[in-house]
Amino acid sequence: MKRRTFTRLALAAAVAAIGLGSSALHAQQKTVKIGVLHSLSGTMAISETVLKDMVLMAVEEINAKGGVLGHRIEPVVVDPASNWPLFAEKARQLLTQDKVAVVFGCWTSVSRKSVLPVFEELNGLLFYPVQYEGEEISRNVFYTGAAPNQQAIPAVEYLMSKEGGSVRRFVLLGTDYVYPRTTNKILRAFLKSKGIPESDIMEEYTPFGHTDYQTIIARIKKFASEGKKTAIISTINGDSNVPFYRELAAQGVKATDVPSVAFSVGEEELRGVDTKPLVGHLAAWNYFMSLKNPENDAWKKRWAEYTKAKKLPYASKPLTNDPMEATYIGVYMWKQAVEKAKSFEVDKVRPAVYGQTFKAPSGFTIKMDEKNHHLHKPVFIGEVRADGQFNVVWKSAGPIKAQPWSPFIPGNEKRKDEPALMAEKK
């Protein structure tokens, strides 16, 4: 009896030792920290919170397969709360206190421009996942969202085509900050090159968090009634999109009369909107959830499973969108670059990102340009469906190389993509 008891105790002790060893081994595993810099509160939380969760999903996938260079990735999540100066403070905290190897974050261009001096001063690395106005190259930033020639210009070209309605009057409506104003400066010059007079362009801006679009929509209706086919080019950002679309519907502005094409509205922003009255309005992106291909089907399935497992607030209706795809691409390109460089050091990882490719949920193989820190991306234009998804009505033949310096901005003809590489050599 005593012998059997001893044997059982010895076996239990051995099992405990194995468990302890396993826990100790896990605890001793090397880690590498990465920063996640997205607004989880404030006006931009409607768009940015899901990007934080997409980074975390990608990290979980990578860790499940052994991590990077034998290191488990440890995300450090901060909330800059849609406060632009706070973005810079949080970026400095991530780089100096948390000692992260890379940061994934920002949405608005004002937040990116707020953190840019910090990343350049401290030689940090930022992957920026949202479409923007261009006019920038930094050796410390990789831009995985679209430049204007990968979104804004193709969208306006489509509207001006017979297929897009032969539009000849344009309302440039945006949130009042650098992205909409610079994008609209580019579009004004583009429209002028196509023979559109100033009198056929209306330009209007509203502050972040704006909610009352009644007067503006009424003015747009009057402008559109003056003869030529009119369209709205929307660079409204954040939660202001909800009241904007509600007011369009309330005043009966239908896509057949005055189509609106958005550059910052996707599946996630339409979640809180009755989209039935918005059917036919447009968005231009480099990815839509409705795309049918094996990569997208698998990615959407993994996202749905992740949201359910983590009990995320959108688990009942897990949506994917363009900035989520750009975020996911960025995390994996960083991983691939680290493995190529065999190092987490920024100065070794940076050149290893050049030329990286990734088979994206869009169905295309996406490439990081060897010179300008921007992705080659396909372009899609989609019509809003009653269920909040998009039907693709136009797409590019393949990935388009980004033009960070728009040819429609005077003086840019002298600019080249090399500054990032020139800085690399210094």
Residue pairs with C-beta under 8 A, 6 or more apart in sequence:
29 67
29 71
29 72
30 70
30 71
30 72
31 71
31 72
31 73
31 74
32 67
32 68
32 69
32 71
32 72
32 73
32 74
32 101
32 344
33 73
33 74
33 75
33 76
33 98
33 99
33 100
33 101
34 55
34 59
34 73
34 74
34 75
34 76
34 100
34 101
34 102
34 103
34 104
34 334
35 75
35 76
35 78
35 91
35 94
35 95
35 98
35 100
35 102
35 103
35 104
35 105
36 52
36 55
36 56
36 75
36 76
36 77
36 78
36 103
36 104
36 105
37 78
37 80
37 87
37 90
37 91
37 94
37 103
37 104
37 105
37 106
37 115
37 126
38 48
38 49
38 51
38 52
38 79
38 80
38 105
38 106
38 107
39 45
39 48
39 49
39 79
39 80
39 81
39 82
39 107
39 111
40 48
40 49
40 52
40 77
40 79
40 81
41 79
41 81
41 82
42 81
42 82
42 83
43 82
43 208
43 209
43 238
43 239
43 240
44 82
44 107
44 108
44 111
44 208
44 237
44 238
44 239
45 82
45 239
46 238
46 239
46 241
46 242
46 268
46 269
46 272
47 107
47 237
47 238
47 264
47 268
47 269
47 323
48 107
50 268
50 314
50 319
50 321
50 324
51 104
51 105
51 107
51 129
51 323
51 324
51 327
52 77
53 306
53 307
53 310
53 312
54 303
54 324
54 327
54 328
55 75
55 104
55 327
55 331
56 75
56 77
57 302
57 303
57 306
57 328
58 327
58 328
58 331
58 332
59 73
59 75
59 331
60 306
61 302
62 68
62 73
62 331
62 332
62 335
63 72
63 73
67 73
68 335
68 338
68 339
68 344
69 338
69 339
69 342
69 343
69 344
71 344
76 94
76 98
76 100
78 90
78 93
78 94
79 90
80 86
80 87
80 89
80 90
80 111
82 208
82 238
84 108
84 110
84 111
84 114
85 114
87 106
87 111
87 114
87 115
88 114
88 115
88 117
88 118
91 103
91 115
91 118
91 119
91 124
91 126
92 118
92 122
94 100
94 103
94 124
95 103
95 118
95 119
95 122
95 124
96 122
100 124
101 125
101 338
101 344
101 346
101 349
102 124
102 125
102 126
102 127
102 334
102 346
102 349
103 119
103 124
103 125
103 126
103 127
104 126
104 127
104 129
104 327
104 330
104 331
104 334
105 115
105 126
105 127
105 128
106 112
106 115
106 126
106 128
106 130
107 130
107 237
107 323
108 130
108 177
108 179
108 237
108 238
109 132
109 133
109 177
109 178
109 179
109 182
110 177
110 178
110 179
112 126
112 128
112 132
112 141
113 178
115 126
116 126
116 136
116 138
116 140
116 141
118 124
119 125
119 126
119 138
119 140
119 141
120 138
120 139
120 140
123 140
123 346
123 347
124 140
124 346
125 140
125 141
125 142
125 334
125 346
125 349
125 350
126 140
126 141
126 142
127 141
127 142
127 144
127 327
127 330
127 331
127 333
127 334
128 141
128 142
128 143
128 144
128 145
129 144
129 145
129 323
129 326
129 327
129 330
130 145
130 323
130 326
131 145
131 146
131 147
131 150
131 151
131 263
131 264
131 285
131 286
131 322
131 323
132 143
132 145
132 146
132 147
132 179
133 148
133 178
133 179
133 181
133 182
133 183
133 186
134 147
134 148
134 149
134 182
134 186
134 402
134 403
134 404
134 405
134 406
135 182
135 404
135 405
135 406
135 409
135 412
136 404
137 372
137 373
137 404
137 405
137 417
137 419
137 420
138 373
138 420
139 350
139 373
139 419
139 420
139 423
139 424
140 346
141 373
142 330
142 333
142 353
142 368
142 373
142 374
143 373
143 374
143 375
143 402
143 404
144 326
144 327
144 329
144 330
144 333
144 375
145 286
145 322
145 323
145 326
146 285
146 286
146 377
146 379
146 402
147 374
147 402
147 403
147 404
147 406
148 183
148 186
148 187
148 403
148 406
149 400
149 402
149 403
149 406
150 286
150 377
150 379
150 400
150 402
151 263
151 284
151 285
151 286
151 379
152 183
152 186
152 187
152 233
152 263
152 284
153 186
153 187
153 190
154 284
154 379
154 381
154 394
154 396
154 400
155 233
155 261
155 263
155 282
155 284
155 381
156 170
156 187
156 190
156 191
156 233
156 261
158 164
158 261
158 284
158 381
158 393
158 394
159 165
159 167
159 170
159 231
159 259
159 261
160 166
160 167
160 168
160 194
163 393
163 394
164 394
165 229
165 231
165 259
166 229
167 229
167 230
167 231
167 259
168 196
168 200
168 228
168 229
168 230
169 196
169 200
169 201
169 202
169 223
169 224
169 226
169 227
169 228
169 229
169 230
169 231
170 187
170 191
170 196
170 200
170 201
170 202
170 230
170 231
170 232
170 233
171 202
171 203
171 204
171 220
171 223
171 224
171 230
171 231
171 232
171 233
171 258
172 180
172 184
172 187
172 188
172 201
172 202
172 203
172 204
172 233
172 235
173 203
173 204
173 205
173 206
173 216
173 220
173 232
173 233
173 234
173 235
173 236
174 180
174 181
174 183
174 184
174 204
174 205
174 206
174 234
174 235
174 236
174 237
175 205
175 206
175 207
175 208
175 210
175 235
175 236
175 237
175 238
175 240
176 205
176 206
176 207
176 208
177 208
177 237
179 235
179 237
180 205
180 235
180 236
180 237
181 205
183 235
183 263
184 203
184 233
184 235
185 409
186 406
186 408
186 409
187 233
188 201
188 203
189 408
189 409
190 408
191 201
192 198
193 408
200 228
202 219
202 220
202 223
204 216
204 219
206 213
206 216
206 236
206 240
208 237
208 238
208 240
209 238
209 239
209 240
210 240
210 243
211 240
211 243
212 243
213 243
213 244
213 247
213 248
214 247
214 250
214 251
216 247
217 247
217 248
217 251
217 253
218 251
220 230
220 232
220 253
220 258
221 251
221 253
221 258
223 230
224 230
224 257
224 258
230 258
231 258
231 259
231 260
231 261
232 258
232 259
232 260
232 261
233 260
233 261
233 263
234 241
234 244
234 260
234 261
234 262
234 263
234 264
234 265
235 262
235 263
235 264
236 244
236 262
236 264
236 265
237 264
238 264
241 262
241 264
241 265
241 269
241 273
242 269
242 272
242 273
245 265
245 270
245 273
245 275
245 278
245 281
246 273
246 274
248 260
248 277
248 278
248 281
249 274
249 277
249 278
253 260
254 277
254 280
255 278
255 279
255 280
255 281
255 282
255 383
255 384
256 280
259 280
259 281
259 282
260 281
260 282
261 281
261 282
261 283
261 284
261 381
262 281
262 282
262 283
262 284
263 283
263 284
265 283
266 283
266 285
266 288
266 321
266 322
266 323
267 288
267 289
267 319
267 320
267 321
267 388
267 389
267 390
268 319
268 321
268 324
270 278
270 384
270 388
271 314
271 317
271 319
271 388
273 388
275 384
275 385
275 386
275 387
275 388
276 386
278 384
279 383
279 384
279 385
279 386
280 383
280 384
281 383
281 384
282 381
282 382
282 383
282 384
282 393
283 381
283 382
283 384
283 390
284 379
284 380
284 381
284 382
285 321
285 322
285 379
285 380
285 382
286 322
286 325
286 326
286 362
286 377
286 378
286 379
286 380
287 320
287 321
287 322
287 325
287 326
287 360
287 361
287 362
287 380
288 321
288 322
288 380
288 382
288 389
288 390
288 392
289 296
289 300
289 319
289 320
289 321
289 389
289 390
290 382
290 385
290 389
290 390
290 391
290 392
291 361
291 362
291 363
291 380
291 392
293 361
293 362
293 363
295 359
295 360
295 361
295 362
295 363
296 320
296 361
296 362
296 363
299 320
299 325
299 328
299 361
300 318
300 320
300 361
303 318
303 320
303 324
304 315
304 318
306 312
307 314
307 315
307 318
308 315
308 318
312 318
319 388
320 361
325 360
325 361
325 362
326 375
328 360
328 361
329 358
329 360
329 366
329 375
332 358
333 353
333 356
333 358
333 368
334 349
334 353
336 352
336 356
336 358
337 349
337 350
337 352
337 353
337 356
338 344
338 349
338 352
340 352
340 356
341 348
341 349
341 351
341 352
342 348
343 349
350 424
351 424
353 368
353 373
354 368
354 369
354 370
354 371
355 367
355 368
355 370
356 367
356 368
357 365
357 366
357 367
357 368
358 365
358 366
359 365
359 366
360 366
362 377
362 378
362 380
364 377
364 378
364 398
364 399
365 399
366 375
366 376
366 377
366 399
367 375
367 376
367 399
368 374
368 375
368 376
369 375
369 376
369 401
369 402
369 417
371 417
371 418
371 420
371 421
372 402
372 404
372 417
372 420
373 404
373 420
374 401
374 402
374 404
375 399
375 402
376 399
376 400
376 401
376 402
377 399
377 400
377 402
378 395
378 396
378 398
378 399
378 400
379 395
379 396
379 400
380 392
380 394
380 395
380 396
381 392
381 393
381 394
381 395
382 390
382 391
382 392
382 393
383 390
383 391
383 393
384 390
385 391
404 417
405 412
405 415
405 416
405 417
406 412
407 413
